[in-house]
Amino acid sequence: MKDDDEQLMAEINAQADRADRDRTQQWDLPAIANVLAAHFEHRSEEDILEQLKTVFRARGLFWRG
């Protein structure tokens, strides 16, 4: 499961990297969490959404949802 968590965090950070490159738009974190939850079934969609918000907040990125 540790490898799965590392892969999930890498994907969350990749999403944040994309958002950082285009700060003009607000990202739909619930939609991103939904997609990631389908690929990383060991974590709930709610857990993934909270982690996305944590990473985006730490980087000063904007989102909707």
ROSE-4610 file (N, C-alpha, C; in Angstrom, 1 decimal, always signed):
// ROSE-4610
residu = [M/M/M/K/K/K/D/D/D/D/D/D/D/D/D/E/E/E/Q/Q/Q/L/L/L/M/M/M/A/A/A/E/E/E/I/I/I/N/N/N/A/A/A/Q/Q/Q/A/A/A/D/D/D/R/R/R/A/A/A/D/D/D/R/R/R/D/D/D/R/R/R/T/T/T/Q/Q/Q/Q/Q/Q/W/W/W/D/D/D/L/L/L/P/P/P/A/A/A/I/I/I/A/A/A/N/N/N/V/V/V/L/L/L/A/A/A/A/A/A/H/H/H/F/F/F/E/E/E/H/H/H/R/R/R/S/S/S/E/E/E/E/E/E/D/D/D/I/I/I/L/L/L/E/E/E/Q/Q/Q/L/L/L/K/K/K/T/T/T/V/V/V/F/F/F/R/R/R/A/A/A/R/R/R/G/G/G/L/L/L/F/F/F/W/W/W/R/R/R/G/G/G]
num = [1/1/1/2/2/2/3/3/3/4/4/4/5/5/5/6/6/6/7/7/7/8/8/8/9/9/9/10/10/10/11/11/11/12/12/12/13/13/13/14/14/14/15/15/15/16/16/16/17/17/17/18/18/18/19/19/19/20/20/20/21/21/21/22/22/22/23/23/23/24/24/24/25/25/25/26/26/26/27/27/27/28/28/28/29/29/29/30/30/30/31/31/31/32/32/32/33/33/33/34/34/34/35/35/35/36/36/36/37/37/37/38/38/38/39/39/39/40/40/40/41/41/41/42/42/42/43/43/43/44/44/44/45/45/45/46/46/46/47/47/47/48/48/48/49/49/49/50/50/50/51/51/51/52/52/52/53/53/53/54/54/54/55/55/55/56/56/56/57/57/57/58/58/58/59/59/59/60/60/60/61/61/61/62/62/62/63/63/63/64/64/64/65/65/65]
x = [+0.8/+0.0/+0.9/+2.1/+2.9/+3.3/+3.6/+3.8/+2.6/+1.4/+0.2/+0.1/+0.3/+0.2/+1.3/+2.5/+3.5/+3.1/+2.5/+2.0/+0.9/+0.0/-1.1/-0.6/+0.3/+0.9/+1.6/+2.3/+3.0/+1.9/+0.8/-0.2/-0.9/-1.1/-1.7/-0.7/+0.6/+1.6/+1.7/+1.5/+1.5/+0.3/-0.9/-2.0/-1.8/-1.1/-0.8/+0.2/+1.2/+2.2/+1.4/+0.5/-0.3/-1.1/-1.6/-2.4/-1.4/-0.2/+0.8/+1.2/+1.3/+1.7/+0.6/-0.6/-1.8/-2.6/-2.1/-2.8/-4.0/-4.3/-5.5/-6.8/-6.8/-8.0/-8.1/-9.4/-9.6/-9.9/-9.3/-9.4/-10.5/-11.1/-12.3/-11.7/-11.4/-10.8/-11.7/-13.1/-13.9/-13.9/-13.8/-13.7/-12.4/-11.3/-10.0/-10.0/-10.5/-10.6/-11.3/-12.4/-13.2/-12.4/-11.7/-10.9/-9.8/-9.1/-8.0/-8.5/-9.7/-10.3/-10.6/-10.8/-11.1/-9.8/-8.7/-7.4/-6.6/-7.0/-6.3/-7.4/-7.9/-9.0/-8.7/-7.5/-7.1/-7.5/-7.8/-8.2/-9.5/-10.3/-11.6/-11.5/-12.6/-12.6/-12.5/-13.1/-13.1/-11.7/-10.9/-9.5/-8.7/-8.9/-8.1/-8.4/-9.7/-10.1/-9.4/-9.4/-8.8/-7.3/-6.7/-5.2/-5.0/-5.8/-5.7/-5.8/-6.8/-7.0/-5.8/-5.2/-4.0/-2.8/-2.6/-1.5/-1.7/-2.9/-3.3/-3.1/-3.7/-3.6/-2.1/-1.3/+0.1/+0.8/+0.4/+1.0/+0.4/-0.7/-1.4/-2.2/-2.7/-3.4/-4.9/-5.7/-7.1/-7.9/-9.0/-9.9/-11.3/-12.2/-13.6/-14.1/-15.3/-15.9/-15.7]
y = [-1.2/+0.0/+1.3/+1.2/+2.3/+2.8/+1.9/+2.2/+2.9/+2.4/+3.0/+4.4/+4.6/+6.0/+6.9/+6.4/+7.2/+7.6/+6.6/+6.9/+7.9/+7.8/+8.7/+10.1/+10.2/+11.6/+12.1/+11.3/+11.8/+12.3/+11.7/+12.1/+13.4/+13.5/+14.7/+15.9/+15.7/+16.7/+17.1/+16.1/+16.4/+17.3/+17.0/+17.9/+19.3/+19.4/+20.7/+21.4/+20.7/+21.2/+21.8/+21.1/+21.6/+22.9/+22.9/+24.1/+25.3/+25.0/+26.0/+26.6/+25.9/+26.4/+27.3/+27.0/+27.8/+28.3/+29.4/+30.0/+30.8/+30.9/+31.7/+30.9/+29.7/+28.9/+28.3/+28.0/+27.3/+25.9/+25.0/+23.6/+22.9/+21.9/+21.2/+20.0/+20.3/+19.2/+18.0/+18.2/+17.1/+16.1/+16.7/+15.9/+15.2/+15.9/+15.2/+14.1/+14.4/+13.3/+12.1/+12.3/+11.2/+10.4/+11.0/+10.2/+9.5/+10.1/+9.5/+8.3/+8.5/+7.4/+6.2/+6.3/+5.2/+4.4/+5.1/+4.5/+4.0/+4.7/+4.4/+4.0/+2.8/+2.3/+2.1/+2.1/+1.9/+3.1/+4.3/+5.5/+5.9/+6.5/+7.0/+8.3/+8.6/+9.8/+11.0/+10.9/+12.0/+12.3/+11.2/+11.3/+11.9/+11.5/+12.1/+13.6/+13.9/+15.3/+16.2/+15.7/+16.4/+16.6/+15.6/+15.7/+16.6/+16.6/+17.6/+19.0/+19.3/+20.6/+21.0/+20.1/+20.3/+20.8/+20.0/+20.4/+21.7/+21.9/+23.1/+24.3/+24.2/+25.2/+25.6/+24.6/+24.8/+25.5/+25.3/+26.0/+27.3/+27.7/+28.9/+28.8/+27.7/+27.5/+27.6/+27.9/+28.1/+26.9/+26.6/+25.5/+25.9/+25.1/+25.2/+23.9/+24.0/+22.7/+22.3]
z = [+0.0/+0.0/+0.0/+0.6/+0.6/-0.8/-1.7/-3.1/-3.7/-3.4/-4.0/-3.5/-2.2/-1.6/-2.3/-2.5/-3.2/-4.6/-5.3/-6.7/-6.7/-5.7/-5.6/-5.3/-4.4/-4.1/-5.3/-6.0/-7.3/-8.2/-8.4/-9.3/-8.8/-7.5/-6.9/-7.1/-6.9/-7.1/-8.6/-9.5/-10.9/-11.3/-10.7/-10.9/-10.4/-9.3/-8.7/-9.6/-10.2/-11.1/-12.3/-12.8/-14.0/-13.6/-12.4/-12.0/-11.7/-11.3/-11.0/-12.4/-13.4/-14.7/-15.3/-15.0/-15.5/-14.3/-13.7/-12.6/-12.9/-14.2/-14.7/-14.5/-14.3/-14.2/-12.8/-12.4/-11.2/-11.5/-10.8/-11.1/-10.3/-11.0/-10.4/-9.6/-8.3/-7.5/-7.3/-7.1/-6.9/-8.2/-9.4/-10.6/-10.6/-10.3/-10.3/-9.2/-8.1/-7.0/-7.5/-8.2/-8.7/-9.7/-10.6/-11.5/-10.8/-9.9/-9.1/-8.3/-7.7/-6.9/-7.7/-9.0/-9.8/-10.1/-10.0/-10.3/-9.0/-7.9/-6.6/-5.6/-5.8/-5.0/-3.6/-3.2/-1.8/-0.9/-1.5/-0.8/-1.3/-0.4/-0.8/-1.5/-2.3/-3.0/-2.1/-0.9/+0.0/+0.5/+0.8/+1.3/+0.2/-1.0/-2.1/-2.3/-2.2/-2.3/-1.2/+0.0/+1.1/+0.8/+0.3/+0.0/-1.1/-2.1/-3.2/-2.6/-1.8/-1.2/-0.4/+0.4/+1.2/+0.3/-0.8/-1.7/-2.4/-2.9/-3.6/-2.7/-1.4/-0.5/-0.1/+0.1/+0.4/-0.7/-2.0/-3.1/-3.5/-2.8/-3.1/-4.4/-4.8/-6.0/-5.7/-6.8/-6.7/-7.2/-6.7/-7.2/-6.9/-7.6/-7.3/-6.9/-6.2/-5.8/-4.4]
